[in-house]
């Protein structure tokens, strides 16, 4: 049995509503990053976080946190962020009917 178009739309809306914020690990310390934007285009949900130029150091992990405080997505990374520039962190998810 396949999802109806209405059910598919509701699943995408639910997904959008369940995300709370992001975190990043810098120098062994976990810091919070608020959602910069959360958009839906067709079946693709794009979630963006922005780190200002005041943040600098070795970043080793990015995470998406849901409304219950649980880790929804966990992405190890290894970047050296200079204090010169901001950094836009993007997560993309596709919700599609099969």
Order of alpha helices (4+ residues) and beta strands (2+ residues): alpha-beta-beta-beta-beta-beta-beta-beta
